[in-house]
């Protein structure tokens, strides 16, 4: 099932293509949390997730054609 994955900042290193935007073929019924675990993304590296421009939690089930965006915590000073 195809989706578009957008990993921002340092998270892009976990993408199969090592780029910010990647097309993925995922198993139907997978939750964001499980997909990120498969990619090796540590929980503490995820601040927020959005699907199709709406903020969601990591238990959200992905559907065909979704655009998943994953943001890392932002620091500054």
Residue frames as a rotation matrix with the C-alpha (Angstrom) as fourth column:
UNK 1
0.590 0.808 0.000 0.00
0.808 -0.590 0.000 0.00
0.000 0.000 -1.000 0.00
UNK 2
-0.257 -0.795 0.550 1.72
0.773 -0.510 -0.377 3.24
0.580 0.328 0.745 -1.09
UNK 3
0.789 0.360 -0.498 2.19
0.573 -0.723 0.385 6.28
-0.221 -0.589 -0.777 1.14
UNK 4
0.297 -0.726 0.621 4.43
0.203 -0.587 -0.784 9.33
0.933 0.359 -0.027 1.08
UNK 5
0.583 -0.230 -0.779 6.76
0.810 0.099 0.578 9.75
-0.056 -0.968 0.244 4.04
UNK 6
0.399 -0.475 0.784 8.26
0.024 -0.850 -0.527 13.11
0.917 0.229 -0.328 4.96
UNK 7
0.546 -0.356 -0.759 10.91
0.838 0.238 0.491 13.01
0.006 -0.904 0.428 7.67
UNK 8
0.807 -0.153 0.570 12.12
0.012 -0.962 -0.274 16.47
0.590 0.228 -0.775 8.65
UNK 9
0.580 -0.659 0.479 15.47
-0.814 -0.462 0.352 17.58
-0.011 -0.594 -0.804 10.02
UNK 10
-0.462 -0.868 0.179 17.77
-0.879 0.476 0.040 14.87
-0.120 -0.139 -0.983 11.29
UNK 11
0.101 0.589 0.802 15.01
-0.398 0.763 -0.510 12.28
-0.912 -0.268 0.311 10.98
UNK 12
0.676 0.202 -0.708 15.63
-0.733 0.093 -0.674 11.95
-0.071 0.975 0.211 7.25
UNK 13
-0.418 -0.900 -0.121 18.56
-0.901 0.428 -0.075 9.67
0.119 0.078 -0.990 8.06
UNK 14
-0.530 0.298 0.794 15.97
-0.272 0.827 -0.492 6.99
-0.804 -0.476 -0.357 8.94
UNK 15
0.525 0.731 -0.436 14.27
-0.645 0.008 -0.764 7.13
-0.555 0.682 0.476 5.52
UNK 16
0.571 -0.289 0.768 15.12
0.453 0.892 -0.001 4.28
-0.685 0.348 0.640 3.15
UNK 17
0.627 -0.291 0.723 16.30
0.679 -0.252 -0.690 6.86
0.383 0.923 0.039 0.61
UNK 18
-0.203 -0.683 -0.702 18.06
0.931 -0.356 0.077 9.06
-0.302 -0.638 0.708 3.25
UNK 19
-0.822 0.039 0.569 16.11
0.245 -0.877 0.414 12.01
0.515 0.480 0.711 1.85
UNK 20
-0.871 0.475 0.127 13.37
-0.402 -0.539 -0.740 14.16
-0.283 -0.695 0.661 3.36
UNK 21
0.174 0.971 -0.163 10.61
-0.880 0.079 -0.468 12.75
-0.441 0.225 0.869 1.11
UNK 22
-0.899 -0.437 -0.018 10.21
-0.407 0.821 0.401 9.10
-0.161 0.368 -0.916 0.21
UNK 23
0.169 0.903 -0.395 7.53
-0.901 0.305 0.310 6.90
0.400 0.303 0.865 -1.34
UNK 24
-0.780 -0.391 0.489 6.97
-0.584 0.736 -0.342 3.75
-0.226 -0.552 -0.803 0.69
UNK 25
-0.055 0.743 -0.667 4.98
-0.454 0.576 0.680 0.60
0.889 0.340 0.306 0.16
UNK 26
-0.728 -0.179 0.661 3.68
-0.684 0.127 -0.719 -0.39
0.045 -0.976 -0.215 3.60
UNK 27
-0.854 0.448 -0.263 1.52
0.438 0.893 0.100 -3.19
0.280 -0.029 -0.960 4.94
UNK 28
-0.148 0.884 0.443 -2.20
-0.094 -0.458 0.884 -2.40
0.985 0.089 0.151 5.27
UNK 29
0.732 0.627 -0.268 -3.39
0.225 0.150 0.963 -1.57
0.644 -0.765 -0.031 8.78
UNK 30
-0.133 -0.860 -0.492 -0.03
0.900 0.102 -0.423 -0.45
0.414 -0.499 0.761 10.15
UNK 31
0.858 0.353 -0.372 0.04
0.499 -0.745 0.444 2.27
-0.121 -0.566 -0.815 12.79
UNK 32
0.724 -0.602 0.336 2.48
-0.331 -0.731 -0.597 5.17
0.605 0.322 -0.728 12.63
UNK 33
0.498 -0.526 0.689 4.23
-0.798 0.033 0.602 3.91
-0.340 -0.850 -0.404 15.78
UNK 34
0.578 -0.232 0.782 4.89
0.185 0.971 0.151 0.51
-0.795 0.057 0.604 14.19
UNK 35
0.854 -0.267 0.447 6.12
0.441 -0.084 -0.894 2.00
0.276 0.960 0.047 10.92
UNK 36
0.629 -0.641 0.440 8.55
-0.630 -0.752 -0.195 4.31
0.456 -0.154 -0.877 12.72
UNK 37
0.462 -0.444 0.768 9.81
-0.553 0.533 0.641 1.37
-0.694 -0.720 0.000 14.78
UNK 38
0.749 -0.156 0.643 10.42
0.507 0.760 -0.406 -0.61
-0.426 0.630 0.649 11.57
UNK 39
0.752 -0.455 0.477 12.44
0.187 -0.547 -0.816 2.33
0.632 0.702 -0.327 10.24
UNK 40
-0.006 -0.794 -0.608 14.47
0.909 0.249 -0.334 2.47
0.416 -0.555 0.720 13.47
UNK 41
-0.184 0.011 0.983 13.25
-0.077 -0.997 -0.004 5.90
0.980 -0.076 0.185 14.57
UNK 42
-0.760 -0.110 -0.641 13.62
0.600 0.263 -0.756 6.22
0.251 -0.959 -0.134 18.37
UNK 43
0.254 0.957 -0.142 10.48
0.926 -0.198 0.320 7.49
0.278 -0.213 -0.937 20.16
UNK 44
0.270 -0.187 -0.945 12.39
0.631 -0.707 0.320 10.35
-0.728 -0.682 -0.073 21.77
UNK 45
-0.803 -0.596 -0.009 13.33
0.352 -0.487 0.800 11.68
-0.480 0.639 0.601 18.31
UNK 46
-0.491 0.720 0.491 9.67
0.639 -0.086 0.764 12.25
0.592 0.689 -0.418 17.37
UNK 47
-0.963 0.191 -0.188 7.91
-0.016 -0.742 -0.670 15.42
-0.267 -0.643 0.718 18.50
UNK 48
-0.076 0.970 -0.229 4.83
-0.478 -0.237 -0.846 15.42
-0.875 0.045 0.482 16.28
UNK 49
-0.827 -0.060 0.559 3.21
0.416 0.603 0.680 13.49
-0.378 0.795 -0.474 13.42
UNK 50
-0.186 0.795 -0.577 0.73
-0.605 -0.555 -0.570 14.68
-0.774 0.243 0.585 10.84
UNK 51
-0.613 0.124 0.780 -1.27
0.589 0.730 0.346 12.75
-0.527 0.672 -0.521 8.25
UNK 52
-0.185 0.512 0.839 -2.63
0.897 -0.261 0.357 14.69
0.402 0.818 -0.411 5.29
UNK 53
-0.527 -0.229 0.819 -1.88
0.077 -0.972 -0.222 18.00
0.846 -0.054 0.530 7.08
UNK 54
0.569 0.694 0.442 -3.72
-0.452 -0.186 0.872 17.05
0.687 -0.696 0.208 10.30
UNK 55
-0.479 -0.738 0.476 -1.86
-0.802 0.148 -0.579 16.43
0.357 -0.659 -0.663 13.57
UNK 56
0.617 0.615 -0.491 -2.39
-0.388 0.780 0.490 12.86
0.684 -0.112 0.720 14.77
UNK 57
0.399 -0.510 0.762 -1.03
-0.793 0.224 0.566 10.55
-0.460 -0.830 -0.315 17.46
UNK 58
-0.493 -0.777 -0.391 1.31
-0.869 0.417 0.267 7.68
-0.045 0.472 -0.881 16.75
UNK 59
-0.579 0.374 0.724 -1.47
0.023 0.896 -0.444 5.09
-0.815 -0.240 -0.527 17.12
UNK 60
0.240 0.687 -0.686 -3.12
-0.692 -0.375 -0.617 6.36
-0.681 0.623 0.385 13.93
UNK 61
0.085 -0.104 0.991 -3.59
0.474 0.879 0.052 3.68
-0.877 0.465 0.124 11.28
UNK 62
-0.561 -0.382 -0.734 -2.20
-0.433 -0.621 0.653 4.67
-0.705 0.685 0.183 7.89
UNK 63
0.462 0.761 0.455 -4.27
0.194 0.414 -0.889 4.35
-0.865 0.499 0.043 4.72
UNK 64
-0.034 -0.444 0.896 -3.38
0.958 0.241 0.155 4.10
-0.284 0.863 0.417 1.06
UNK 65
0.179 0.027 0.984 -2.22
0.704 -0.702 -0.109 7.43
0.687 0.712 -0.144 -0.38
UNK 66
0.897 0.154 -0.414 -1.62
0.426 -0.553 0.716 9.09
-0.119 -0.819 -0.562 3.00
UNK 67
0.191 -0.855 0.482 1.11
0.083 -0.475 -0.876 11.67
0.978 0.208 -0.020 3.40
UNK 68
0.786 -0.027 -0.618 2.82
0.610 0.202 0.766 11.10
0.104 -0.979 0.175 6.75
UNK 69
0.269 -0.700 0.662 4.96
-0.152 -0.709 -0.689 13.92
0.951 0.085 -0.297 8.10
UNK 70
0.661 -0.164 -0.732 7.21
0.720 0.415 0.557 13.35
0.212 -0.895 0.392 11.11
UNK 71
0.521 -0.415 0.746 8.84
-0.241 -0.910 -0.338 16.22
0.819 -0.004 -0.574 12.99
UNK 72
-0.121 -0.648 -0.752 11.70
0.758 0.428 -0.492 16.08
0.641 -0.630 0.440 15.47
UNK 73
0.590 0.264 -0.763 11.82
0.750 -0.529 0.397 18.13
-0.299 -0.806 -0.510 18.67
UNK 74
0.370 -0.431 0.823 13.03
0.427 -0.708 -0.563 21.68
0.825 0.560 -0.078 18.07
UNK 75
0.381 -0.327 -0.865 15.49
0.866 -0.201 0.457 23.36
-0.324 -0.923 0.206 20.38
UNK 76
0.200 -0.357 0.912 16.94
0.534 -0.741 -0.407 26.78
0.821 0.569 0.043 20.43
UNK 77
0.380 -0.053 -0.924 18.01
0.900 -0.209 0.382 29.56
-0.214 -0.976 -0.032 22.58
